[in-house]
Amino acid sequence: MRLVSWRAHVPERQARELSGATMLTLAEQITGGEARHLASVLPAEIAPPLVPPEDVAQKFGVAEFVR
């Protein structure tokens, strides 16, 4: 979280919350298999929220994700 905190110029606690929210949003948009694969290569502290409850992805564009 230090790197996220440093790059976003926010305290580590806020960086952890922001990362978790980002991972939850991402998990809603990709399939369960994609989420499990991504979780396997991410640090454990941010990977758990990635595993979605279902295997259906909701599609959206990059601009919407960034927003």
N, C-alpha and C positions, 0 to 999 in steps of 0.2 A: 504494500500500500504506500510505501514511501515514495516510490516513483510516480504513482498516480497523484499523490498529494503534492509532490513537487511540481509536476507538469501542470496541474490544474490550479496551483496556488491556493490550496485549501488545506485545513487541518486533516490529519490522517483519519480521524473518525468520520469526517464528512466525505473523504475520498472512499472509505469503505462503504458508506451508504450509497454514494453515487455509483460505485462499481456494481453493487448489488442490484440497484434499480436498472442499470444498463443491462446486466446479465438476465434479469427477469424479462425485460422487454425483448431482448434478443431471443430468449427461449420461447417466447410466444410466436415468433416469426420463423422458426426453423423446425425441422422434424425432430422427433425424439432421437433418432440415430445420429443426426448431425449434432444435436446437443450433447449426447453422450460422448461422441468423438471429441468435440471441442473441450468438454469438461476433462477429458483424459489428458489434455496437453496444457491445461491452465493450472496456475497455482491453486492449491486446495482451498485457500481462503476465499476465492471468488467462484470456483467451479460449482459448488453445490446448487446454487439457484438456477443453474442452466438446465437441469433435467426437468423437462416439462411433464405435466400430468397426462398429456395425451400425445399421440404421434401425428397430429395434424398441424401443419404450419399455416400461418396467416401471412400472405405475401404483402409487401409494401416496399416502396423505393428508398434509396439511400437518403434523399432529402428529408423524407418523413422520419427516418430513423434518427438522423442528426438533429432534427427539430425536437 
